[in-house]
Amino acid sequence: MPTIALPRVIRLGGGSLAEAGQSLAQLGLRRPAIITDRFLLEHGAVARLQAVLEAAGIEAVVFADTVPDPTTDSVDAATRFVREGGCDCVVGFGGGSPIDTAKAAAVLAARPGKMRALKAPHQENTPGLPIVAIPTTAGTGSEATRFTIVTDIETDEKMLCPGLAYMPTLAIVDYELTLTMPRRLTADTGIDALTHAIEAYVSRLANPFSDAMAIAAMQAIWKGLRVAYHEPGNRAARESVMLGAMQAGMAFSNASVCLVHGMSRPIGAHFHVAHGLSNAMLLPAVTSWSISGNLARYADCARVMGLAAGAGDDEAAAALVVALRVLTRSLPCQARALTGLMRRDGGSYCR
């Protein structure tokens, strides 16, 4: 029987960042470590968050040295910062990398050991420090998942680390934080979220709850992603994609991802390609190859996204593949991913 795991509290909607101080205070949290990146620090977003917390009498310390695709070294540095600061919680503020770093630091700060000891199949269910997740991108859904991903610098392995310990206690999902996302980042993270939803729905571990979240996510992301890309200030589109990304995170966290992510992690670790880009490169081809394994479910995906109303399963699944190819090329991300890999590896990867 499936076990459903979700954040204890979710603050959702435009302007919900302003409720961060009140939300932490309600949970009895008074000494947070904000885990973020240099971009958000230098462009004033971190100062804005600190001001919200200070208004509630909460003084936060800031670690802004996260890196894209967190490494064991960057996680160790964040863990030392949290311990030395005497923090009672961590606030992951940013995209998937700061939130994943915060999750790992929250666990390691509360117990001895190294991250490599916590990789799958190990399940870390003993709670660490409370985790507050505030995403500034609409993609990973990490604010609602029981996973973190960290690259082991000694082995170059992109480790999946699962367990209830990584589930945020509080998620603050404010789509207004995504209004200034660049088009490239909008495309990359949006494809990641759509992949989460599709893979959760076709997963062998799918269940009624994950199905409901996956369907809602596919509809929301498909409706809003192109608009958010071409009209970055479109609030309705940004809200739709942000909501869909969170729902997709809930879906795959309570089911699983599949082959796209299974291939995307080693590509990211070896070639240092952004996660959304590698997903965009793989999604149409892997979907086409996988259809025979779950035809009815892939056909459902096409129908819920409005691609094949009234069509039979074969026709609907074929329409899904075509639509995914058009999407990844029109945003555009797939061509850049392939070009980047060929340049890094002398073309051998793509032969």
C-alpha positions, 0 to 999 in steps of 0.5 A, spaced: 500 500 500 502 506 498 504 511 504 503 518 502 508 523 504 507 531 504 510 537 507 506 539 514 505 546 512 504 549 505 503 557 504 501 557 496 500 563 492 502 570 490 505 574 495 506 568 500 513 570 501 511 575 506 508 570 511 515 567 512 516 570 518 509 568 521 510 561 518 516 560 522 514 563 528 508 558 528 513 552 528 517 555 534 523 556 529 527 562 531 534 561 528 534 559 521 540 558 516 538 561 509 541 556 504 542 560 498 546 562 492 550 568 490 545 571 485 539 571 490 544 574 495 547 580 490 540 581 487 537 583 493 532 577 494 535 574 500 535 581 504 528 581 502 527 575 505 531 577 511 527 583 512 520 579 512 523 574 518 526 580 522 519 583 522 517 577 526 523 577 530 527 572 527 534 573 526 537 569 520 544 567 518 546 566 511 550 561 507 550 563 500 556 559 497 551 553 494 553 551 487 549 548 481 548 540 482 550 540 489 557 537 491 559 533 497 564 539 498 559 544 498 554 540 502 559 539 507 561 547 508 553 548 508 553 543 514 559 546 518 555 553 517 549 550 520 552 547 526 557 553 528 551 558 527 547 554 532 541 554 527 534 550 529 532 550 522 534 551 515 531 555 509 532 553 502 531 559 498 532 558 491 532 553 485 533 546 486 540 546 488 540 551 494 534 547 496 537 540 495 543 543 499 539 545 505 536 538 505 542 535 506 545 540 511 539 539 515 540 532 516 548 532 516 548 537 521 543 533 526 548 527 525 555 525 524 557 521 517 558 523 510 553 524 504 555 517 501 553 513 506 545 516 505 545 514 498 539 509 495 538 504 497 538 507 504 532 511 506 534 516 511 527 517 515 530 519 522 528 527 522 534 532 522 533 539 523 526 542 520 527 544 513 523 550 510 523 550 502 522 557 498 523 555 491 524 561 486 524 557 480 518 552 477 521 546 476 524 541 481 518 541 486 523 539 491 519 543 496 514 537 496 519 531 495 523 526 500 529 526 496 535 530 495 541 529 490 548 530 491 554 529 487 560 525 490 566 529 488 570 523 489 567 518 484 563 523 480 556 520 482 550 524 482 547 520 488 540 520 489 538 520 497 531 518 499 527 518 506 522 522 510 528 526 513 528 530 507 521 532 506 520 540 508 516 541 514 514 548 511 514 550 503 512 557 501 510 557 494 510 564 491 509 564 484 511 572 484 518 569 485 519 567 478 516 573 474 524 575 473 526 568 471 530 568 464 527 565 458 532 559 458 531 557 466 524 558 465 524 552 459 529 548 463 525 548 469 519 547 466 521 541 462 523 538 468 517 539 472 513 536 466 518 530 466 516 529 473 509 529 472 509 524 466 514 519 469 510 519 475 503 517 471 507 512 467 511 509 473 509 502 476 509 505 483 503 510 481 497 510 486 491 514 486 494 520 489 500 520 485 495 520 479 491 526 481 497 530 482 500 528 476 494 529 472 493 536 475 501 538 474 501 536 466 495 540 465 497 546 469 504 546 466 502 544 459 497 550 459 502 555 462 509 553 460 509 556 453 506 563 455 511 563 461 517 563 456 514 568 451 511 572 456 515 572 462 511 577 466 504 573 465 502 572 472 497 567 470 502 563 466 507 563 472 502 561 477 500 555 473 507 553 472 509 554 479 503 550 481 504 544 476 511 544 478 509 543 486 504 538 484 509 534 480 514 534 485 508 531 490 506 526 484 513 523 483 515 523 491 509 519 492 510 514 486 517 515 482 521 517 476 523 513 470 528 512 465 529 519 463 531 521 470 535 515 470 539 517 464 539 524 466 543 524 473 549 520 470 549 525 464 549 531 469 554 528 473 559 526 467 558 532 462 555 537 467 549 539 463 543 542 467 538 537 469 532 541 465 537 541 459 538 533 459 531 532 461 529 536 454 534 532 450 531 525 453 524 526 454 521 525 447 526 519 445 525 516 451 517 517 451 517 514 444 521 508 446 517 507 452 510 507 450 510 499 448 511 498 456 505 502 458 501 504 452 494 506 455 498 511 460 502 515 455 495 515 451 492 518 458 498 523 458 496 526 451 489 526 453 489 530 459 494 535 456 489 536 450 493 533 445 488 527 442 481 528 444 477 522 442 483 518 439 485 511 440 491 509 445 496 508 439 494 515 436 494 519 442 501 516 444 504 518 438 501 525 438 504 525 445 511 524 442 510 529 437 508 534 441 514 533 446 519 534 440 515 540 438 515 543 445 523 541 446 525 544 440 520 551 440 523 553 447 528 551 445 533 547 449 534 540 446 538 543 440 543 546 445 543 540 450 546 536 444 550 541 441 553 542 448 555 535 449 558 534 442 563 540 444 565 537 451 566 530 448 568 531 441 562 529 438 563 521 441 556 522 445 552 523 440 554 518 434 
